[in-house]
Amino acid sequence: MTLAPEGRTEIDVAGGGCSCCAIDTTDAAAPADATTDASLVEATFGVAGMTCGSCVAHVTQELTAIDGVDGVDVELVNGGVSGVTVRSSAPISDAAIAAAVEEAGYRVAER
């Protein structure tokens, strides 16, 4: 437990980060051994500024709202440039990806 203003509790998360990092954002309904559909197109890019599970959730939500996007995977690098892979039924424009990432409050960056 960490000292916090009266009436509030702050959770220490192993390895640093904020308390929202303790929230499990994995999809329990997805089978653990799910395979990727070979007909899907994958695009991988960097996103700067994400620090926790909540950041990942915001970026994932915006990207999955793009028509044709079937899945998003994020390799979080706390405070650095995280790797983001978008799977879609057809290629998604760089502009659409950048707009979605910016809508979430982050920016596409070189990895």
C-alpha positions as CSV (number, residue, x, y, z in Angstrom):
1,M,0.0,0.0,0.0
2,T,1.3,3.5,-0.8
3,L,0.4,6.7,1.0
4,A,-2.4,8.5,-0.8
5,P,-4.7,11.5,0.1
6,E,-7.1,10.7,2.9
7,G,-10.0,8.5,1.8
8,R,-8.1,7.1,-1.3
9,T,-6.1,3.9,-1.7
10,E,-3.3,3.6,-4.2
11,I,-2.2,0.1,-5.3
12,D,1.5,-0.7,-5.9
13,V,1.8,-2.7,-9.1
14,A,4.8,-5.0,-9.4
15,G,7.3,-3.4,-11.9
16,G,5.8,0.1,-11.6
17,G,2.9,1.6,-13.3
18,C,-0.5,2.8,-12.1
19,S,-3.3,0.8,-10.5
20,C,-5.2,0.3,-13.8
21,C,-2.3,-1.9,-14.8
22,A,-3.6,-4.4,-12.3
23,I,-6.8,-4.8,-14.3
24,D,-6.8,-7.8,-16.6
25,T,-7.7,-6.6,-20.1
26,T,-7.5,-10.0,-21.8
27,D,-10.6,-11.4,-23.5
28,A,-11.6,-14.4,-21.4
29,A,-13.9,-15.6,-24.1
30,A,-11.0,-16.0,-26.6
31,P,-9.5,-19.4,-26.7
32,A,-5.8,-19.4,-25.5
33,D,-4.7,-21.3,-28.6
34,A,-6.5,-19.2,-31.1
35,T,-4.8,-19.1,-34.5
36,T,-4.6,-16.1,-36.8
37,D,-6.7,-16.4,-40.0
38,A,-4.2,-16.5,-42.9
39,S,-6.6,-14.3,-45.0
40,L,-6.2,-11.4,-42.7
41,V,-3.9,-8.5,-43.4
42,E,-1.5,-7.4,-40.6
43,A,0.0,-4.0,-40.1
44,T,2.5,-3.3,-37.3
45,F,3.5,0.2,-36.1
46,G,4.7,2.1,-33.1
47,V,2.6,4.1,-30.7
48,A,4.3,6.6,-28.3
49,G,3.2,7.5,-24.8
50,M,1.2,4.5,-23.5
51,T,2.0,3.6,-19.9
52,C,-0.6,1.1,-18.7
53,G,-3.5,-1.2,-19.4
54,S,-5.9,1.7,-19.7
55,C,-3.8,3.3,-22.4
56,V,-3.8,0.0,-24.3
57,A,-7.6,-0.3,-23.9
58,H,-8.2,3.2,-25.3
59,V,-6.0,2.7,-28.4
60,T,-7.5,-0.8,-29.0
61,Q,-11.0,0.6,-28.7
62,E,-10.3,3.3,-31.3
63,L,-8.5,1.0,-33.7
64,T,-11.2,-1.7,-33.5
65,A,-13.8,0.9,-34.4
66,I,-12.3,1.2,-37.9
67,D,-14.3,-0.8,-40.5
68,G,-12.6,-4.0,-41.4
69,V,-10.4,-4.3,-38.3
70,D,-10.7,-7.8,-36.8
71,G,-8.1,-7.6,-34.1
72,V,-5.5,-5.5,-32.3
73,D,-2.5,-6.7,-30.3
74,V,-0.3,-4.4,-28.3
75,E,3.2,-5.0,-26.9
76,L,3.3,-2.3,-24.2
77,V,6.5,-0.5,-23.6
78,N,5.8,1.7,-20.5
79,G,6.5,5.3,-21.6
80,G,8.4,4.2,-24.7
81,V,7.2,3.2,-28.2
82,S,4.8,0.3,-27.9
83,G,4.3,-2.2,-30.8
84,V,0.8,-2.3,-32.1
85,T,-0.4,-4.9,-34.7
86,V,-3.7,-4.5,-36.5
87,R,-5.4,-7.4,-38.2
88,S,-8.0,-6.6,-40.9
89,S,-9.8,-8.2,-43.8
90,A,-8.3,-5.6,-46.1
91,P,-5.4,-3.1,-45.9
92,I,-6.2,-0.1,-43.6
93,S,-4.7,3.3,-44.6
94,D,-1.9,4.8,-42.6
95,A,-4.1,8.0,-42.2
96,A,-7.0,6.0,-40.7
97,I,-4.7,4.3,-38.2
98,A,-3.0,7.6,-37.3
99,A,-6.4,9.3,-36.8
100,A,-7.6,6.5,-34.5
101,V,-4.4,6.6,-32.4
102,E,-4.6,10.4,-32.1
103,E,-8.3,10.1,-31.1
104,A,-7.2,7.9,-28.3
105,G,-4.7,10.6,-27.2
106,Y,-1.4,9.1,-28.5
107,R,0.7,9.3,-31.7
108,V,2.1,6.9,-34.2
109,A,5.9,6.8,-33.9
110,E,8.9,5.0,-35.4
111,R,9.8,1.7,-33.6
